[in-house]
């Protein structure tokens, strides 16, 4: 009984750990999306201030060029995180399935134990009734 309880607690911990990981990745993706939008606004503002929106122009603002590079890096990181998110969600679903299987097995074993105790009790009751009848 204790090993089953320990197994179920372990499986629950694993599910919770995977859920936290998914939430953490989702939060990071949201943050990268926000950062990218902020950088887009800064690039647009700098281009408007300079009056040059062509990145190939020789006088294109250095800050806008650096912000573009940073935005591109942030978006690349975001795409990588989206791949990790898919993997983390799959791992979380696997952990949930393992937990459900362990809980189901535990339920069946507990039911079998209850049936066995019931049969033992009936047998003991029958023996008691037979002894009472003899007395």
OpenMM code with the backbone's topology and positions (N, CA, C; nanometers):
from openmm import Vec3, app, unit

residues = "UNK UNK UNK UNK UNK UNK UNK UNK UNK UNK UNK UNK UNK UNK UNK UNK UNK UNK UNK UNK UNK UNK UNK UNK UNK UNK UNK UNK UNK UNK UNK UNK UNK UNK UNK UNK UNK UNK UNK UNK UNK UNK UNK UNK UNK UNK UNK UNK UNK UNK UNK UNK UNK UNK UNK UNK UNK UNK UNK UNK UNK UNK UNK UNK UNK UNK UNK UNK UNK UNK UNK UNK UNK UNK UNK UNK UNK UNK UNK UNK UNK UNK UNK UNK UNK UNK UNK UNK UNK UNK UNK UNK UNK UNK UNK UNK UNK UNK UNK UNK UNK UNK UNK UNK UNK UNK UNK UNK UNK UNK UNK UNK UNK UNK UNK UNK UNK UNK UNK UNK UNK UNK UNK UNK UNK UNK UNK UNK UNK UNK UNK UNK UNK UNK UNK".split()
positions = [
    Vec3(0.0818, -0.1184, 0.0000),
    Vec3(0.0000, 0.0000, 0.0000),
    Vec3(0.0868, 0.1255, 0.0000),
    Vec3(0.1893, 0.1270, 0.0833),
    Vec3(0.2740, 0.2453, 0.0893),
    Vec3(0.3459, 0.2700, -0.0420),
    Vec3(0.3934, 0.1646, -0.1066),
    Vec3(0.4660, 0.1840, -0.2324),
    Vec3(0.3733, 0.2403, -0.3391),
    Vec3(0.2456, 0.1995, -0.3376),
    Vec3(0.1494, 0.2554, -0.4336),
    Vec3(0.1269, 0.4034, -0.4061),
    Vec3(0.1089, 0.4373, -0.2794),
    Vec3(0.0885, 0.5782, -0.2433),
    Vec3(0.2099, 0.6617, -0.2827),
    Vec3(0.3269, 0.6065, -0.2589),
    Vec3(0.4499, 0.6767, -0.2964),
    Vec3(0.4586, 0.6935, -0.4472),
    Vec3(0.4231, 0.5893, -0.5199),
    Vec3(0.4252, 0.5971, -0.6658),
    Vec3(0.3280, 0.7028, -0.7161),
    Vec3(0.2097, 0.7055, -0.6597),
    Vec3(0.1101, 0.8040, -0.7023),
    Vec3(0.1556, 0.9455, -0.6677),
    Vec3(0.2122, 0.9627, -0.5489),
    Vec3(0.2648, 1.0957, -0.5123),
    Vec3(0.3749, 1.1382, -0.6078),
    Vec3(0.4622, 1.0445, -0.6444),
    Vec3(0.5690, 1.0744, -0.7392),
    Vec3(0.5109, 1.1154, -0.8739),
    Vec3(0.4123, 1.0416, -0.9213),
    Vec3(0.3499, 1.0729, -1.0508),
    Vec3(0.2813, 1.2093, -1.0456),
    Vec3(0.2158, 1.2397, -0.9346),
    Vec3(0.1522, 1.3720, -0.9197),
    Vec3(0.2566, 1.4826, -0.9205),
    Vec3(0.3679, 1.4596, -0.8523),
    Vec3(0.4761, 1.5578, -0.8523),
    Vec3(0.5285, 1.5793, -0.9947),
    Vec3(0.5453, 1.4697, -1.0681),
    Vec3(0.5947, 1.4812, -1.2048),
    Vec3(0.4976, 1.5599, -1.2928),
    Vec3(0.3683, 1.5344, -1.2765),
    Vec3(0.2684, 1.6098, -1.3545),
    Vec3(0.2774, 1.7578, -1.3197),
    Vec3(0.2848, 1.7889, -1.1913),
    Vec3(0.2925, 1.9290, -1.1480),
    Vec3(0.4212, 1.9948, -1.1978),
    Vec3(0.5300, 1.9212, -1.1942),
    Vec3(0.6576, 1.9740, -1.2429),
    Vec3(0.6495, 2.0049, -1.3925),
    Vec3(0.5899, 1.9134, -1.4679),
    Vec3(0.5745, 1.9352, -1.6132),
    Vec3(0.4806, 2.0533, -1.6400),
    Vec3(0.3750, 2.0654, -1.5592),
    Vec3(0.2815, 2.1761, -1.5755),
    Vec3(0.3507, 2.3097, -1.5490),
    Vec3(0.4350, 2.3131, -1.4446),
    Vec3(0.5103, 2.4359, -1.4153),
    Vec3(0.6044, 2.4708, -1.5294),
    Vec3(0.6671, 2.3698, -1.5870),
    Vec3(0.7588, 2.3921, -1.6989),
    Vec3(0.6845, 2.4503, -1.8194),
    Vec3(0.5668, 2.3955, -1.8501),
    Vec3(0.4857, 2.4474, -1.9608),
    Vec3(0.4486, 2.5931, -1.9335),
    Vec3(0.4034, 2.6213, -1.8122),
    Vec3(0.3644, 2.7584, -1.7768),
    Vec3(0.4831, 2.8537, -1.7876),
    Vec3(0.5992, 2.8077, -1.7448),
    Vec3(0.7193, 2.8906, -1.7513),
    Vec3(0.7555, 2.9225, -1.8967),
    Vec3(0.7490, 2.8240, -1.9825),
    Vec3(0.7811, 2.8458, -2.1237),
    Vec3(0.6783, 2.9397, -2.1866),
    Vec3(0.5502, 2.9189, -2.1537),
    Vec3(0.4466, 3.0077, -2.2076),
    Vec3(0.4697, 3.1520, -2.1640),
    Vec3(0.5108, 3.1702, -2.0402),
    Vec3(0.5397, 3.3036, -1.9895),
    Vec3(0.6581, 3.3658, -2.0644),
    Vec3(0.7605, 3.2856, -2.0887),
    Vec3(0.8774, 3.3361, -2.1619),
    Vec3(0.8400, 3.3732, -2.3055),
    Vec3(0.7560, 3.2933, -2.3700),
    Vec3(0.7111, 3.3240, -2.5064),
    Vec3(0.6343, 3.4555, -2.5072),
    Vec3(0.5463, 3.4737, -2.4099),
    Vec3(0.4699, 3.5987, -2.4011),
    Vec3(0.5640, 3.7176, -2.3807),
    Vec3(0.6643, 3.6997, -2.2979),
    Vec3(0.7609, 3.8077, -2.2732),
    Vec3(0.8400, 3.8398, -2.4000),
    Vec3(0.8814, 3.7378, -2.4726),
    Vec3(0.9553, 3.7610, -2.5978),
    Vec3(0.8670, 3.8292, -2.7018),
    Vec3(0.7393, 3.7931, -2.7045),
    Vec3(0.6454, 3.8576, -2.7970),
    Vec3(0.6321, 4.0050, -2.7622),
    Vec3(0.6194, 4.0352, -2.6341),
    Vec3(0.6103, 4.1742, -2.5890),
    Vec3(0.7370, 4.2513, -2.6236),
    Vec3(0.8531, 4.1888, -2.5978),
    Vec3(0.9810, 4.2547, -2.6285),
    Vec3(0.9928, 4.2836, -2.7776),
    Vec3(0.9503, 4.1893, -2.8591),
    Vec3(0.9559, 4.2063, -3.0043),
    Vec3(0.8683, 4.3225, -3.0490),
    Vec3(0.7488, 4.3315, -2.9922),
    Vec3(0.6578, 4.4420, -3.0262),
    Vec3(0.7167, 4.5756, -2.9830),
    Vec3(0.7783, 4.5781, -2.8643),
    Vec3(0.8440, 4.7008, -2.8172),
    Vec3(0.9565, 4.7421, -2.9124),
    Vec3(1.0359, 4.6464, -2.9544),
    Vec3(1.1458, 4.6762, -3.0458),
    Vec3(1.0927, 4.7242, -3.1807),
    Vec3(0.9838, 4.6648, -3.2293),
    Vec3(0.9228, 4.7122, -3.3544),
    Vec3(0.8824, 4.8592, -3.3421),
    Vec3(0.8228, 4.8959, -3.2281),
    Vec3(0.7829, 5.0362, -3.2070),
    Vec3(0.9048, 5.1275, -3.2021),
    Vec3(1.0096, 5.0821, -3.1341),
    Vec3(1.1308, 5.1637, -3.1257),
    Vec3(1.1947, 5.1820, -3.2634),
    Vec3(1.1951, 5.0751, -3.3429),
    Vec3(1.2509, 5.0832, -3.4786),
    Vec3(1.1705, 5.1830, -3.5617),
    Vec3(1.0389, 5.1715, -3.5551),
    Vec3(0.9521, 5.2631, -3.6316),
    Vec3(0.9731, 5.4068, -3.5871),
    Vec3(0.9839, 5.4292, -3.4563),
    Vec3(1.0056, 5.5650, -3.4051),
    Vec3(1.1405, 5.6198, -3.4518),
    Vec3(1.2415, 5.5380, -3.4492),
    Vec3(1.3757, 5.5828, -3.4919),
    Vec3(1.3775, 5.6120, -3.6418),
    Vec3(1.3109, 5.5268, -3.7211),
    Vec3(1.3037, 5.5511, -3.8655),
    Vec3(1.2283, 5.6807, -3.8941),
    Vec3(1.1207, 5.7044, -3.8194),
    Vec3(1.0434, 5.8272, -3.8389),
    Vec3(1.1268, 5.9494, -3.8014),
    Vec3(1.1992, 5.9390, -3.6907),
    Vec3(1.2831, 6.0498, -3.6453),
    Vec3(1.3908, 6.0818, -3.7488),
    Vec3(1.4519, 5.9755, -3.8053),
    Vec3(1.5606, 5.9945, -3.9019),
    Vec3(1.5060, 6.0236, -4.0425),
    Vec3(1.3826, 5.9855, -4.0666),
    Vec3(1.3261, 6.0051, -4.1995),
    Vec3(1.3770, 5.9037, -4.3008),
    Vec3(1.4364, 5.7966, -4.2535),
    Vec3(1.4903, 5.6915, -4.3415),
    Vec3(1.4363, 5.5576, -4.2924),
    Vec3(1.3662, 5.4862, -4.3828),
    Vec3(1.3102, 5.3573, -4.3430),
    Vec3(1.3716, 5.2414, -4.4206),
    Vec3(1.4671, 5.2694, -4.5055),
    Vec3(1.5338, 5.1658, -4.5846),
    Vec3(1.6607, 5.1198, -4.5123),
    Vec3(1.6604, 4.9954, -4.4606),
    Vec3(1.7782, 4.9483, -4.3857),
    Vec3(1.9063, 4.9423, -4.4701),
    Vec3(1.8928, 4.9418, -4.6014),
    Vec3(2.0134, 4.9366, -4.6861),
    Vec3(2.0705, 5.0764, -4.7136),
    Vec3(1.9984, 5.1804, -4.6745),
    Vec3(2.0456, 5.3185, -4.6945),
    Vec3(2.1684, 5.3420, -4.6075),
    Vec3(2.2654, 5.4149, -4.6626),
    Vec3(2.3911, 5.4351, -4.5902),
    Vec3(2.3730, 5.5136, -4.4607),
    Vec3(2.2686, 5.5963, -4.4523),
    Vec3(2.2474, 5.6789, -4.3339),
    Vec3(2.1387, 5.6211, -4.2411),
    Vec3(2.1041, 5.4945, -4.2624),
    Vec3(2.0028, 5.4319, -4.1776),
    Vec3(2.0517, 5.4356, -4.0326),
    Vec3(1.9637, 5.4713, -3.9393),
    Vec3(2.0052, 5.4877, -3.7992),
    Vec3(2.0677, 5.3602, -3.7398),
    Vec3(2.1789, 5.3774, -3.6758),
    Vec3(2.2503, 5.2655, -3.6139),
    Vec3(2.1656, 5.2004, -3.5052),
    Vec3(2.0957, 5.2829, -3.4270),
    Vec3(2.0116, 5.2278, -3.3208),
    Vec3(1.9020, 5.1391, -3.3797),
    Vec3(1.8411, 5.1819, -3.4912),
    Vec3(1.7347, 5.1034, -3.5544),
    Vec3(1.7916, 4.9710, -3.6052),
    Vec3(1.9112, 4.9759, -3.6606),
    Vec3(1.9751, 4.8526, -3.7105),
    Vec3(2.0030, 4.7560, -3.5943),
    Vec3(2.0544, 4.8101, -3.4827),
    Vec3(2.0825, 4.7265, -3.3658),
    Vec3(1.9522, 4.6698, -3.3075),
    Vec3(1.8474, 4.7508, -3.3059),
    Vec3(1.7180, 4.7051, -3.2552),
    Vec3(1.6610, 4.5960, -3.3449),
    Vec3(1.6816, 4.6074, -3.4751),
    Vec3(1.6362, 4.5024, -3.5684),
    Vec3(1.7068, 4.3708, -3.5400),
    Vec3(1.8380, 4.3796, -3.5197),
    Vec3(1.9148, 4.2590, -3.4896),
    Vec3(1.8656, 4.1951, -3.3606),
    Vec3(1.8440, 4.2795, -3.2624),
    Vec3(1.7959, 4.2270, -3.1342),
    Vec3(1.6564, 4.1659, -3.1500),
    Vec3(1.5686, 4.2333, -3.2228),
    Vec3(1.4335, 4.1816, -3.2459),
    Vec3(1.4391, 4.0462, -3.3164),
    Vec3(1.5265, 4.0360, -3.4159),
    Vec3(1.5402, 3.9090, -3.4878),
    Vec3(1.5884, 3.7980, -3.3942),
    Vec3(1.6822, 3.8321, -3.3056),
    Vec3(1.7317, 3.7328, -3.2086),
    Vec3(1.6213, 3.6917, -3.1113),
    Vec3(1.5421, 3.7873, -3.0669),
    Vec3(1.4321, 3.7588, -2.9760),
    Vec3(1.3297, 3.6679, -3.0443),
    Vec3(1.2991, 3.6967, -3.1693),
    Vec3(1.2021, 3.6141, -3.2426),
    Vec3(1.2568, 3.4734, -3.2670),
    Vec3(1.3858, 3.4624, -3.2924),
    Vec3(1.4467, 3.3296, -3.3094),
    Vec3(1.4365, 3.2513, -3.1790),
    Vec3(1.4647, 3.3189, -3.0692),
    Vec3(1.4531, 3.2532, -2.9383),
    Vec3(1.3085, 3.2122, -2.9112),
    Vec3(1.2155, 3.2964, -2.9505),
    Vec3(1.0734, 3.2658, -2.9325),
    Vec3(1.0351, 3.1398, -3.0110),
    Vec3(1.0818, 3.1306, -3.1346),
    Vec3(1.0512, 3.0115, -3.2153),
    Vec3(1.1112, 2.8855, -3.1525),
    Vec3(1.2322, 2.8975, -3.0978),
    Vec3(1.2936, 2.7828, -3.0300),
    Vec3(1.2114, 2.7422, -2.9080),
    Vec3(1.1630, 2.8436, -2.8354),
    Vec3(1.0801, 2.8139, -2.7182),
    Vec3(0.9490, 2.7481, -2.7583),
    Vec3(0.8943, 2.7848, -2.8714),
    Vec3(0.7705, 2.7216, -2.9172),
    Vec3(0.7932, 2.5720, -2.9422),
    Vec3(0.9107, 2.5373, -2.9952),
    Vec3(0.9449, 2.3960, -3.0113),
    Vec3(0.9573, 2.3268, -2.8759),
    Vec3(1.0214, 2.3953, -2.7816),
    Vec3(1.0337, 2.3393, -2.6460),
    Vec3(0.8971, 2.3265, -2.5799),
    Vec3(0.8081, 2.4210, -2.6093),
    Vec3(0.6737, 2.4167, -2.5517),
    Vec3(0.5994, 2.2929, -2.6004),
    Vec3(0.6118, 2.2631, -2.7281),
    Vec3(0.5472, 2.1425, -2.7809),
    Vec3(0.5998, 2.0182, -2.7101),
    Vec3(0.7315, 2.0127, -2.6914),
    Vec3(0.7913, 1.8981, -2.6225),
    Vec3(0.7461, 1.8915, -2.4762),
    Vec3(0.7417, 2.0074, -2.4111),
    Vec3(0.7013, 2.0117, -2.2698),
    Vec3(0.5553, 1.9708, -2.2543),
    Vec3(0.4702, 2.0134, -2.3471),
    Vec3(0.3290, 1.9736, -2.3409),
    Vec3(0.3146, 1.8223, -2.3612),
    Vec3(0.3922, 1.7680, -2.4524),
    Vec3(0.3872, 1.6233, -2.4753),
    Vec3(0.4341, 1.5485, -2.3501),
    Vec3(0.5404, 1.5983, -2.2867),
    Vec3(0.5908, 1.5358, -2.1641),
    Vec3(0.4870, 1.5457, -2.0525),
    Vec3(0.4165, 1.6580, -2.0458),
    Vec3(0.3137, 1.6753, -1.9445),
    Vec3(0.1984, 1.5771, -1.9684),
    Vec3(0.1587, 1.5606, -2.0921),
    Vec3(0.0515, 1.4658, -2.1232),
    Vec3(0.0943, 1.3224, -2.0924),
    Vec3(0.2197, 1.2896, -2.1208),
    Vec3(0.2705, 1.1564, -2.0862),
    Vec3(0.2657, 1.1350, -1.9348),
    Vec3(0.3071, 1.2366, -1.8601),
    Vec3(0.3060, 1.2267, -1.7137),
    Vec3(0.1629, 1.2122, -1.6626),
    Vec3(0.0696, 1.2855, -1.7230),
    Vec3(-0.0710, 1.2728, -1.6826),
    Vec3(-0.1231, 1.1323, -1.7103),
    Vec3(-0.0856, 1.0771, -1.8251),
    Vec3(-0.1296, 0.9417, -1.8597),
    Vec3(-0.0725, 0.8402, -1.7606),
    Vec3(0.0539, 0.8572, -1.7235),
    Vec3(0.1153, 0.7662, -1.6261),
    Vec3(0.0464, 0.7771, -1.4903),
    Vec3(0.0117, 0.9001, -1.4505),
    Vec3(-0.0590, 0.9200, -1.3240),
    Vec3(-0.1955, 0.8525, -1.3291),
    Vec3(-0.2676, 0.8718, -1.4385),
    Vec3(-0.3999, 0.8097, -1.4515),
    Vec3(-0.3887, 0.6581, -1.4450),
    Vec3(-0.2857, 0.6042, -1.5087),
    Vec3(-0.2662, 0.4590, -1.5062),
    Vec3(-0.2361, 0.4119, -1.3639),
    Vec3(-0.1508, 0.4846, -1.2934),
    Vec3(-0.1154, 0.4464, -1.1559),
    Vec3(-0.2370, 0.4572, -1.0649),
    Vec3(-0.3165, 0.5629, -1.0822),
    Vec3(-0.4365, 0.5779, -0.9993),
    Vec3(-0.5387, 0.4690, -1.0312),
    Vec3(-0.5513, 0.4352, -1.1581),
    Vec3(-0.6441, 0.3297, -1.1979),
    Vec3(-0.6009, 0.1956, -1.1390),
    Vec3(-0.4720, 0.1668, -1.1485),
    Vec3(-0.4189, 0.0431, -1.0924),
    Vec3(-0.4408, 0.0402, -0.9420),
    Vec3(-0.4166, 0.1531, -0.8778),
    Vec3(-0.4370, 0.1618, -0.7330),
    Vec3(-0.5830, 0.1356, -0.6985),
    Vec3(-0.6733, 0.1933, -0.7751),
    Vec3(-0.8163, 0.1735, -0.7501),
    Vec3(-0.8559, 0.0278, -0.7651),
    Vec3(-0.8054, -0.0367, -0.8701),
    Vec3(-0.8373, -0.1785, -0.8904),
    Vec3(-0.7807, -0.2641, -0.7786),
    Vec3(-0.6570, -0.2332, -0.7366),
    Vec3(-0.5963, -0.3119, -0.6286),
    Vec3(-0.6720, -0.2922, -0.4978),
    Vec3(-0.7144, -0.1703, -0.4718),
    Vec3(-0.7912, -0.1443, -0.3491),
    Vec3(-0.9258, -0.2173, -0.3537),
    Vec3(-0.9879, -0.2185, -0.4692),
    Vec3(-1.1145, -0.2901, -0.4860),
    Vec3(-1.0949, -0.4402, -0.4639),
    Vec3(-0.9877, -0.4945, -0.5207),
    Vec3(-0.9592, -0.6372, -0.5024),
    Vec3(-0.9338, -0.6679, -0.3549),
    Vec3(-0.8602, -0.5793, -0.2869),
    Vec3(-0.8355, -0.5994, -0.1442),
    Vec3(-0.9648, -0.5942, -0.0649),
    Vec3(-1.0544, -0.5017, -0.0999),
    Vec3(-1.1824, -0.4904, -0.0295),
    Vec3(-1.2661, -0.6164, -0.0510),
    Vec3(-1.2665, -0.6680, -0.1738),
    Vec3(-1.3394, -0.7928, -0.2018),
    Vec3(-1.2824, -0.9084, -0.1208),
    Vec3(-1.1496, -0.9138, -0.1158),
    Vec3(-1.0835, -1.0212, -0.0412),
    Vec3(-1.1188, -1.0121, 0.1066),
    Vec3(-1.1184, -0.8925, 0.1628),
    Vec3(-1.1555, -0.8748, 0.3045),
    Vec3(-1.3016, -0.9141, 0.3275),
    Vec3(-1.3869, -0.8784, 0.2315),
    Vec3(-1.5288, -0.9140, 0.2424),
    Vec3(-1.5469, -1.0659, 0.2441),
    Vec3(-1.4746, -1.1339, 0.1552),
    Vec3(-1.4823, -1.2809, 0.1522),
    Vec3(-1.4311, -1.3403, 0.2832),
    Vec3(-1.3227, -1.2856, 0.3339),
    Vec3(-1.2689, -1.3340, 0.4607),
    Vec3(-1.3696, -1.3118, 0.5733),
    Vec3(-1.4318, -1.1920, 0.5730),
    Vec3(-1.5309, -1.1622, 0.6768),
    Vec3(-1.6505, -1.2566, 0.6671),
    Vec3(-1.6963, -1.2841, 0.5447),
    Vec3(-1.8081, -1.3768, 0.5270),
    Vec3(-1.7716, -1.5169, 0.5764),
    Vec3(-1.6481, -1.5571, 0.5444),
    Vec3(-1.6038, -1.6892, 0.5887),
    Vec3(-1.5979, -1.6947, 0.7413),
    Vec3(-1.5450, -1.5900, 0.8026),
    Vec3(-1.5386, -1.5849, 0.9488),
    Vec3(-1.6782, -1.5796, 1.0095),
    Vec3(-1.7682, -1.5028, 0.9468),
    Vec3(-1.9063, -1.4960, 0.9954),
    Vec3(-1.9717, -1.6343, 0.9869),
    Vec3(-1.9444, -1.7038, 0.8782),
    Vec3(-2.0002, -1.8388, 0.8611),
    Vec3(-1.9470, -1.9330, 0.9665),
    Vec3(-1.8172, -1.9225, 0.9946),
    Vec3(-1.7565, -2.0081, 1.0965),
    Vec3(-1.8146, -1.9729, 1.2328),
    Vec3(-1.8342, -1.8445, 1.2606),
    Vec3(-1.8914, -1.8032, 1.3886),
    Vec3(-2.0330, -1.8532, 1.4039),
    Vec3(-2.1086, -1.8478, 1.2957),
    Vec3(-2.2480, -1.8946, 1.2994),
    Vec3(-2.2519, -2.0432, 1.3256),
    Vec3(-2.1587, -2.1187, 1.2642),
    Vec3(-2.1547, -2.2637, 1.2844),
    Vec3(-2.1183, -2.2941, 1.4304),
    Vec3(-2.0247, -2.2224, 1.4859),
    Vec3(-1.9865, -2.2452, 1.6247),
    Vec3(-2.0992, -2.2073, 1.7198),
    Vec3(-2.1705, -2.1008, 1.6874),
    Vec3(-2.2829, -2.0570, 1.7713),
    Vec3(-2.3956, -2.1611, 1.7662),
    Vec3(-2.4128, -2.2241, 1.6497),
    Vec3(-2.5166, -2.3248, 1.6358),
    Vec3(-2.4835, -2.4495, 1.7182),
    Vec3(-2.3581, -2.4804, 1.7362),
    Vec3(-2.3158, -2.5960, 1.8128),
    Vec3(-2.3350, -2.5744, 1.9623),
    Vec3(-2.3292, -2.4528, 2.0021),
    Vec3(-2.3356, -2.4223, 2.1461),
    Vec3(-2.4745, -2.4236, 2.1956),
] * unit.nanometer
topology = app.Topology()
chain = topology.addChain("A")
for resn in residues:
    res = topology.addResidue(resn, chain)
    for name in ("N", "CA", "C"):
        topology.addAtom(name, app.Element.getBySymbol(name[0]), res)
